[in-house]
């Protein structure tokens, strides 16, 4: 995996409008790439279909501007319901336009796509993590078990904590992944947690599905 120099800073709205279409394509490659690093030992689980109304993909009718945070790099994620407490690494695009995945030699590490929204900014922040690696289960092994109402805390470099509330947990075939629903811009701060799921195909060394958690910013605080 190669590191990519971060893009030159641009105003947030322009950053999202210029890079997001490319990110949607790149992230599809990332999700399949992640599973190649796995070992296929994670047990298949019931299809994740927990949801709350309204659909998290739909734009919010109004945005509470007091909850919109300025851009700041995430440093740590905590998901009490499934025992996740892990640091972040930044994810960027490789030379072919693909998103470099988190390192496969660390089972307790999540990656944030720094070309998109930061957690707490308006728009969907994209966080990806392995379900397993060649050495065993990884940070998002139990992502499918989250339920609507569960909370996700993300600490940021500026000393703030963005607390997201889960709206739904869904599983999609990689052959029919809903790019627009997952990656399209939103007027309010949202979060997408993504990992591999479903059956592991040992022949192609790839999981057939992706688990996606949809969440919205519920509150903010300080470390």
N, C-alpha and C positions, 0 to 999 in steps of 0.2 A: 504494500500500500504506500502511495506517495503523498506527501503533503503538498497542498496547493496554497500559494500565497493568497491571503484574503483580498477581496476586491477593494479598490479605493473607496473610502467612505462617500456615500451619496445620501441625499435626504431620504428618510424612511419610505415615504410613499413611492418615490421613484425606484428605490431599491426593490420593493416588492413587485411593482409593475413590470420591471425589466427582467428580473431573474426568476420570477415564479413559474412561468411556463416551462422554462428549461429545467427547473427543479422538479416539476411533476414527472418529467421524462426520466431524469437522473435518479430519482428516488425509487422508481420501479426497478432499475438496475441494482440499486443498493440492496433492496430487500431480497432479491434472488442471490446476490453476492454473499449476503450474510449467511444464508443457509448452507452455502458451499463449505463454509468454515465449520459447520456443525458436525455432530457425530451420529445424529438420528436416534439417540437413546432417550430423548424426551418422550414420555408416553403420550399417545394421542389423547385429546381431551374432547368433551362435548363441544359442539359448535357454539361459539360465543354469539349470543343473540340478545343479551340483556339490553334494554333500552328504556329511555324515559322520554316523555313528550315535553316540548316539541322536538322534532328532529334536530340534532346538533349541527347538521349540515346547512340548515336554513339560516339566512341572515337574521340577526336579532332585530325586532321591530324598533328598539331604541337602545342606545348605548350609554351606559353610565360612565361618563368621562372621568369621574373620580377614580375609577378602577383601571384606567389606561395608564400604564407606566412608560417612562422613557426607555430607550434601548439600553440594555446592560447584559453582559455575558452571564449565562447561568453557570453556577459552580457546583451545586449538589441537588439531587432529587431524593425525596423521601415519600414512600407510598406505604403507610402503616398497615393497610389491610392485607398486603402480600409480603411484608417484611423487606421492602426495597429501601436501601440507603446507600447511594452510590454517587461518585463524582462524575463530572462531565468531561468530555473531550469535544473539541470543535470538529465538525465535518465540513469538508469543502469539495469542490469539483476537481476531478482528475483531468489529465491531458485530453481524454476523449470525451469530456463532458459528463462523465459518470460521477456520482457522489462516492467519495472514499468512505468505506464502512469503518465502524469502530475497530480498534485492534482486536484480533482474535485470541491474543494470549492473555487477556484480562477478562475474567468472568464477571467482574463487578464494576462495569463501566458503561455509561450511556453516551450517545453522541447527539449533539445538537447541530442542525444544519444552519450554519451562520450566514448563509446567503438569504435566508428568509427572516420572518419575524422572530424577535427574542421573546421568551416567555414573559407575558405581561404587556407586550406591545399589541396594538391592534393587528389582527391577522392570526393565522394558525401557525403556532410554533411547532416545528417538527422535531421530535425526539425519537431516535431509533436505538434499539439494543438487541443483542443476541438472545435467542431462546436457549441455545446451548452452543458449545464450541467442541473442539476435538478432545478437550480435557474434562467435559461434563456439563451439567446444567449451568445456565448463565443468568444474568440479572433479570431478564424479562421472562423467565420460565413460567411464572404464574400470572402473567399479564391477563390471560383469558379469564381468570377468576374474579377480576374486578366487577363491581356492581354499580349501578347508578346511585349517586350520592356519596360514594367513596371519595376521599380527598387525596390530592397530589400536591405536595409542597415543593416548590423550586426556589432555592436560595440563589441570589444573584450577587454579582461583584459589587454593586452599589449599596449592599447591606439590606436590601429589601427581600421579602419572601412573597412570592406569588402563589396563592393557594387556589388550585383548580378543583372543580367538582365534576365527577364523571357523569356524562349524559348517556353514553351507550358504549357497549363493547361488542364489536362485530367481527366476523371472519369472512374474508373474501378470497375467492380463487385467484391465484396470480394470473391465470389466463383471462380473467374478466375483472381486473381491478378497477374500481371506480375513481380514476384519477381526479376528476373534477370535484367530486364530493369530498375527497380527502384533502386535496391541496388547494382548492380555490380560496381566494382571499375572502376575508370576513371583516365587517366593520368593528367588531369587538375582539378582545383578546381571547383566543381559543388555543387548545393544545391537542396535538395528535401524538399518541405513543404508538409505535409500530414495531412489530417483531414478526417472525415466521411462525407458522402454525399448521395444523392439519397433519396429514400423513407424510412421512418422510420417504421419498423415492430413492432407494439405495443405488439404483442404476444411474440416475442423473445427479445424485448427491444434492438433492434440493427438496425442501418442504414445498408442498403443493399450494398452501394457502398463506395468507397474512392475517394476523390479528391486529385490529386497529381500535384504540381507545379514543373516543371523542370526548372532550371536556371543555368547560368554559371557566374563565377566571371568576372566582367567587368572592375573594377578599384579598387584601394585601396587608403586610405587616413588616416588621423588621427582625433581623436576626437576633 
